[in-house]
Amino acid sequence: MSKRLQVLLDPEEYREIQAIAGRQRMTVAEWVRQALRKARSDSRQTIEAKLRAVAEASRYQFPTADIEVMLREIEAGQRLR
């Protein structure tokens, strides 16, 4: 079942979207539907990429420590240069 979505835009923003949709030979409604689909897809891809990065990183055994300790060690190393 389809659902109706009402979005309030200021006149300038609406005119800009209307012009973009017109250049692509589509209605404002279709342009908005496509924009929302793309945003949902991009969001899913971003989440999936982050999960892949965490999974990949978890395969390694990098040295780690408390962040304050690590920062002190980094600063101490930079002072030696």
C-alpha positions in Angstrom: 0.0 0.0 0.0 1.4 3.4 -0.9 1.8 6.1 1.6 1.7 9.9 1.1 4.5 12.0 2.4 4.2 15.7 2.8 7.3 17.8 2.9 7.3 21.6 3.4 9.9 23.5 1.4 10.6 27.2 1.1 9.7 28.6 -2.4 13.3 29.0 -3.5 14.2 25.4 -2.6 11.1 24.1 -4.4 11.9 26.1 -7.5 15.4 24.7 -7.6 14.2 21.1 -7.2 11.5 21.7 -9.8 14.1 23.0 -12.3 16.4 20.0 -11.6 13.5 17.6 -12.1 12.5 19.4 -15.3 16.0 19.2 -16.7 15.9 15.4 -16.1 12.4 15.2 -17.7 10.6 14.0 -14.6 8.1 15.3 -12.1 9.1 16.7 -8.8 7.5 13.7 -7.1 9.5 11.2 -9.2 12.7 13.2 -8.6 12.1 13.1 -4.8 11.3 9.4 -4.8 14.6 8.7 -6.7 16.5 11.0 -4.4 15.1 9.2 -1.3 15.9 5.8 -2.8 19.5 6.9 -3.5 19.9 8.3 0.0 18.7 5.0 1.5 21.0 3.0 -0.7 24.0 5.2 0.1 23.2 4.9 3.8 23.1 1.1 3.6 26.4 1.0 1.6 28.0 3.3 4.2 26.9 1.0 7.1 28.0 -2.1 5.2 31.4 -0.5 4.4 31.9 0.3 8.1 31.0 -3.2 9.2 33.4 -4.7 6.6 36.2 -2.4 7.9 35.6 -3.5 11.5 35.5 -7.1 10.5 38.7 -6.7 8.5 40.5 -4.9 11.4 39.4 -7.5 13.9 41.5 -10.2 12.0 44.7 -8.5 13.1 46.4 -8.2 16.5 47.5 -4.6 16.6 49.1 -3.3 19.8 46.8 -1.2 21.8 46.7 0.7 25.1 44.7 3.3 27.0 44.3 6.3 24.8 46.0 8.7 27.3 49.0 6.4 27.5 49.2 6.2 23.8 49.1 10.0 23.4 51.8 10.4 26.0 54.0 7.9 24.2 53.4 9.7 20.9 54.3 13.1 22.3 57.4 11.7 24.0 58.5 10.2 20.7 58.0 13.5 18.9 60.1 15.3 21.5 63.0 13.0 20.8 63.3 14.2 17.2 
